[in-house]
Amino acid sequence: MTERTRVRRLPELAHDDRSTLDALLDAALVAHVAIADGSGPVVLPMACARDGDRLLVHGSTGSRLMRALTAGSPSCTTITLLDGAVYARSAFASSMRYRSAVVFGRYSLAEDQLQALEVLTERLLPGRWSELRRPTDKELAATAVLAVPLLEWSVKVSDGWPDDDPADLDAPVWAGVVPCHTTWGPALDAPDLAPGRPPSTAVLDRITLDQTWRT
Ligand SMILES: Cc1cc2nc3c(=O)[nH]c(=O)nc-3n(C[C@H](O)[C@H](O)[C@H](O)COP(=O)(O)OP(=O)(O)OC[C@H]3O[C@@H](n4cnc5c(N)ncnc54)[C@H](O)[C@@H]3O)c2cc1C
């Protein structure tokens, strides 16, 4: 932990074990990456994938964010998983269940561009890389995969119940938690999909919602 990764409010929700960070990152597909350049601060969402001790993102070599990150701009990346809403007996005590991480550091070009691209592709859909043709040289030239080391980070996990003022406990309202889950599917064929191209096993394995049509 460093001074800037020390969680100040509700520090009891902070976790400093790598396994909690890794589990969170491995469950996330989206990171919000922040930089500050000559135009001021900007935070942009990006696909992400943990690969061992680094977090990968990729994008167009022409984008402002990618150019700044490639040039070594200091960055702050947040990853958030929403697990539920906590409805207390007052608006003040209402909150959210979540797992979130903050990673500070400078991104740099991943040395193994093709392998890093494979990690990102597989993160989005395990098994997909082997279903697809290899990227062309032109595609590779237009894309950069960047990595930030997982060295300076914090994790906060909120999984509690309404923490109401004792004076509110008899209030005539429901209190509790409504969990929130991410579900996938059903799969939608692309409008220009050629006939005879059913979803692959990898795609079907991704789907968690209404699989009755699978049989
Ligand atoms: C989905 C979601 C909703 C939230 N809603 C609110 C809200 O409405 N209002 C509110 O005040 N807070 C909210 N929070 C909590 C918020 O992210 C901060 O934790 C909070 O503002 C207190 O920050 P601080 O003053 O302790 O830390 P700061 O002094 O601002 O930050 C110090 C360091 O603590 C670490 N840190 C702080 N927060 C987090 C975090 N969430 N995850 C990982 N590391 C962290 C970072 O490394 C940061 O650099 C929400 C969090 C999540 C994930």
The ligand as an SDF file (V2000), in Angstrom:
LIG
                    3D

 53 58  0  0  0  0  0  0  0  0999 V2000
  -20.2620    1.2470   -7.2900 C   0  0  0  0  0  0  0  0  0  0  0  0
  -19.7440    2.2280   -6.2590 C   0  0  0  0  0  0  0  0  0  0  0  0
  -20.5410    3.2600   -5.8330 C   0  0  0  0  0  0  0  0  0  0  0  0
  -20.0770    4.1880   -4.8940 C   0  0  0  0  0  0  0  0  0  0  0  0
  -20.8730    5.2280   -4.5450 N   0  0  0  0  0  0  0  0  0  0  0  0
  -20.3930    6.2020   -3.7410 C   0  0  0  0  0  0  0  0  0  0  0  0
  -21.1540    7.3760   -3.4740 C   0  0  0  0  0  0  0  0  0  0  0  0
  -22.2500    7.5600   -3.9830 O   0  0  0  0  0  0  0  0  0  0  0  0
  -20.6290    8.2900   -2.6300 N   0  0  0  0  0  0  0  0  0  0  0  0
  -19.3940    8.1260   -2.0680 C   0  0  0  0  0  0  0  0  0  0  0  0
  -18.9460    9.0120   -1.2980 O   0  0  0  0  0  0  0  0  0  0  0  0
  -18.6520    7.0430   -2.2980 N   0  0  0  0  0  0  0  0  0  0  0  0
  -19.1180    6.0780   -3.1270 C   0  0  0  0  0  0  0  0  0  0  0  0
  -18.3620    4.9640   -3.4000 N   0  0  0  0  0  0  0  0  0  0  0  0
  -17.1080    4.8090   -2.6740 C   0  0  0  0  0  0  0  0  0  0  0  0
  -15.9820    5.6320   -3.3270 C   0  0  0  0  0  0  0  0  0  0  0  0
  -15.4470    4.8700   -4.3960 O   0  0  0  0  0  0  0  0  0  0  0  0
  -14.8570    5.9350   -2.3380 C   0  0  0  0  0  0  0  0  0  0  0  0
  -14.4370    4.7690   -1.7140 O   0  0  0  0  0  0  0  0  0  0  0  0
  -15.3020    6.9950   -1.3470 C   0  0  0  0  0  0  0  0  0  0  0  0
  -15.5160    8.2130   -2.0160 O   0  0  0  0  0  0  0  0  0  0  0  0
  -14.3380    7.2040   -0.2130 C   0  0  0  0  0  0  0  0  0  0  0  0
  -13.0760    7.4810   -0.6780 O   0  0  0  0  0  0  0  0  0  0  0  0
  -11.9410    7.9340    0.3570 P   0  0  0  0  0  0  0  0  0  0  0  0
  -12.1930    9.3520    0.7490 O   0  0  0  0  0  0  0  0  0  0  0  0
  -11.8200    6.9070    1.4070 O   0  0  0  0  0  0  0  0  0  0  0  0
  -10.7010    7.7550   -0.5270 O   0  0  0  0  0  0  0  0  0  0  0  0
   -9.7910    8.8170   -1.3260 P   0  0  0  0  0  0  0  0  0  0  0  0
   -8.9950    9.5980   -0.3490 O   0  0  0  0  0  0  0  0  0  0  0  0
  -10.6480    9.5260   -2.3140 O   0  0  0  0  0  0  0  0  0  0  0  0
   -8.8920    7.8100   -2.0510 O   0  0  0  0  0  0  0  0  0  0  0  0
   -7.6960    7.2740   -1.4850 C   0  0  0  0  0  0  0  0  0  0  0  0
   -7.3580    5.9970   -2.1710 C   0  0  0  0  0  0  0  0  0  0  0  0
   -8.2210    4.9790   -1.6820 O   0  0  0  0  0  0  0  0  0  0  0  0
   -8.4230    4.0350   -2.7020 C   0  0  0  0  0  0  0  0  0  0  0  0
   -9.8850    3.8940   -2.9160 N   0  0  0  0  0  0  0  0  0  0  0  0
  -10.8540    4.7600   -2.6070 C   0  0  0  0  0  0  0  0  0  0  0  0
  -12.0610    4.2850   -2.9660 N   0  0  0  0  0  0  0  0  0  0  0  0
  -11.8330    3.1000   -3.5330 C   0  0  0  0  0  0  0  0  0  0  0  0
  -12.6820    2.1360   -4.0970 C   0  0  0  0  0  0  0  0  0  0  0  0
  -14.0140    2.2980   -4.1640 N   0  0  0  0  0  0  0  0  0  0  0  0
  -12.1270    1.0040   -4.5890 N   0  0  0  0  0  0  0  0  0  0  0  0
  -10.7900    0.7990   -4.5330 C   0  0  0  0  0  0  0  0  0  0  0  0
   -9.9520    1.6840   -4.0050 N   0  0  0  0  0  0  0  0  0  0  0  0
  -10.4590    2.8320   -3.4960 C   0  0  0  0  0  0  0  0  0  0  0  0
   -7.7350    4.5570   -3.9480 C   0  0  0  0  0  0  0  0  0  0  0  0
   -6.4610    3.9380   -4.1020 O   0  0  0  0  0  0  0  0  0  0  0  0
   -7.5740    6.0240   -3.6780 C   0  0  0  0  0  0  0  0  0  0  0  0
   -6.4900    6.5930   -4.3610 O   0  0  0  0  0  0  0  0  0  0  0  0
  -18.7950    4.0320   -4.3400 C   0  0  0  0  0  0  0  0  0  0  0  0
  -17.9880    2.9700   -4.7630 C   0  0  0  0  0  0  0  0  0  0  0  0
  -18.4490    2.0860   -5.7200 C   0  0  0  0  0  0  0  0  0  0  0  0
  -17.5450    0.9950   -6.1770 C   0  0  0  0  0  0  0  0  0  0  0  0
  1  2  1  0
  2  3  1  0
  2 52  2  0
  3  4  2  0
  4  5  1  0
  4 50  1  0
  5  6  2  0
  6  7  1  0
  6 13  1  0
  7  8  2  0
  7  9  1  0
  9 10  1  0
 10 11  2  0
 10 12  1  0
 12 13  2  0
 13 14  1  0
 14 15  1  0
 14 50  1  0
 15 16  1  0
 16 17  1  0
 16 18  1  0
 18 19  1  0
 18 20  1  0
 20 21  1  0
 20 22  1  0
 22 23  1  0
 23 24  1  0
 24 25  2  0
 24 26  1  0
 24 27  1  0
 27 28  1  0
 28 29  2  0
 28 30  1  0
 28 31  1  0
 31 32  1  0
 32 33  1  0
 33 34  1  0
 33 48  1  0
 34 35  1  0
 35 36  1  0
 35 46  1  0
 36 37  1  0
 36 45  1  0
 37 38  2  0
 38 39  1  0
 39 40  1  0
 39 45  2  0
 40 41  1  0
 40 42  2  0
 42 43  1  0
 43 44  2  0
 44 45  1  0
 46 47  1  0
 46 48  1  0
 48 49  1  0
 50 51  2  0
 51 52  1  0
 52 53  1  0
M  END
$$$$
